[in-house]
Amino acid sequence: MGMTRDKLKQYRALKKEIAGLDKAIDKLRERALDIPTVIGKVKGSSHEFPYIEEHFSVQMDEPREADMISRRMRIRQQRKEECEKLALEIEQFVREIPDSTDRQIFEMVFLEGAKQREVAEAVGYTQARVSQRISNVLQDLYNL
């Protein structure tokens, strides 16, 4: 699927989501440091012949909590990667707009979140012309 106005409008929300996911991942990392340790039993062999099976006690993180934190971190990390990929796709699209004024319009409207009337003042167009330029760039994309 190509670039659409709806996809472009997601950019600022994606950046906020990425920041939120970073915070959530950091909190989970902190929780992982505080997982209680428990004594677990493991099997092993003696180091010398006849290699008799032995049981050892070891200290380990509480398995259920460690697994839960690990799974939550993986889920958030995967979502963060998806968000970063989409944000990068949007940034790349805007960077590749050949006309400088159009590129500035897209940067201000979609990447920075400015209102079209604010952008119009900045680039010396009317708000209607800014809207038209956005439509034209997106229309040209589909006519390639």
VOGU-3710 file (C-alpha; in Angstrom, 3 decimals, decimal comma):
1> mgmtrdklkq> 0,000/0,000/0,000  1,303/3,478/-0,874  1,339/6,612/1,196  -2,032/8,044/2,151  -3,195/11,085/4,063  -4,405/8,783/6,878  -1,009/7,087/7,084  0,758/10,459/7,178  -1,545/11,656/9,975  -0,387/8,751/12,169
11> yralkkeiag> 3,177/10,072/12,393  2,903/12,147/15,566  0,844/9,464/17,324  3,490/6,895/16,343  6,248/9,036/17,857  4,246/9,315/21,113  3,592/5,572/21,109  7,311/4,850/20,614  8,168/7,092/23,594  5,511/5,346/25,704
21> ldkaidklre> 6,793/1,920/24,704  10,344/2,973/25,629  9,114/3,926/29,114  7,189/0,657/29,473  10,228/-1,377/28,380  12,447/0,505/30,867  9,970/-0,209/33,690  9,900/-3,888/32,774  13,723/-3,963/32,787  13,656/-2,475/36,296
31> raldiptvig> 11,099/-5,079/37,391  13,299/-7,805/35,916  16,092/-6,710/38,266  13,764/-7,119/41,255  12,470/-10,603/40,462  12,708/-12,682/43,624  15,169/-15,562/43,547  14,165/-19,077/44,434  16,075/-22,289/44,948  15,638/-24,716/42,084
41> kvkgsshefp> 16,821/-28,268/41,593  18,748/-29,307/38,505  20,208/-32,613/37,360  23,744/-33,121/36,229  26,445/-35,769/35,993  29,470/-36,165/38,161  32,648/-34,980/36,473  34,373/-38,365/36,598  33,549/-41,852/35,499  31,055/-43,515/36,114
51> yieehfsvqm> 29,236/-40,133/35,592  26,562/-40,739/38,177  23,488/-38,508/37,978  23,512/-35,896/40,706  21,017/-33,277/41,846  22,125/-29,733/42,572  20,379/-26,786/44,172  20,765/-23,510/42,310  19,509/-19,989/42,813  17,385/-18,704/39,964
61> depreadmis> 14,848/-16,005/39,150  11,280/-16,991/39,952  10,421/-18,619/36,608  6,794/-17,528/36,145  7,467/-13,867/36,857  10,669/-13,873/34,764  8,756/-15,435/31,850  5,869/-12,974/32,163  8,207/-9,961/32,171  10,195/-11,375/29,257
71> rrmrirqqrk> 7,036/-11,937/27,189  5,720/-8,435/27,933  9,068/-6,929/26,955  9,058/-8,903/23,677  5,524/-7,754/22,815  6,378/-4,105/23,467  9,678/-4,366/21,611  7,918/-5,854/18,552  5,291/-3,090/18,589  8,025/-0,458/18,950
81> eeceklalei> 9,809/-1,901/15,902  6,548/-1,800/13,900  5,962/1,837/14,913  9,547/2,817/14,098  9,299/1,137/10,684  6,090/3,018/9,806  7,458/6,353/11,120  10,607/5,854/9,056  8,513/5,074/5,961  6,616/8,358/6,454
91> eqfvreipds> 9,839/10,337/7,004  11,375/8,773/3,883  8,291/9,651/1,824  8,426/13,291/2,947  12,192/13,504/2,324  11,701/12,271/-1,246  9,130/14,933/-2,237  11,016/16,722/-5,024  9,552/20,231/-4,628  11,046/22,127/-1,680
101> tdrqifemvf> 7,865/24,024/-0,791  5,750/20,873/-0,960  8,302/19,051/1,210  8,161/21,896/3,776  4,361/21,753/3,739  4,384/17,998/4,428  7,033/18,356/7,147  5,096/21,082/8,942  1,640/19,533/8,568  2,347/15,838/9,068
111> legakqreva> 5,665/15,605/10,929  5,384/18,689/13,149  1,575/18,821/13,482  1,103/22,431/12,359  -2,310/23,608/11,152  -2,681/24,251/7,434  -3,371/27,975/8,030  -0,082/28,251/10,016  1,762/26,502/7,207  0,116/28,776/4,636
121> eavgytqarv> 1,482/31,845/6,439  4,953/30,285/6,666  5,206/29,430/2,947  3,220/32,386/1,564  0,190/30,444/0,297  -3,469/30,501/1,208  -4,782/27,666/3,361  -6,743/26,404/0,334  -3,540/26,331/-1,758  -1,719/24,344/0,973
131> sqrisnvlqd> -4,562/21,820/0,999  -4,456/21,659/-2,801  -0,659/21,084/-2,821  -1,057/18,190/-0,351  -3,776/16,648/-2,529  -1,697/17,139/-5,685  1,398/15,445/-4,209  -0,665/12,484/-3,031  -2,541/12,345/-6,363  0,751/12,414/-8,324
141> lynl> 1,886/9,444/-6,245  -1,012/7,352/-7,562  -0,514/8,474/-11,166  3,056/7,135/-11,367
//
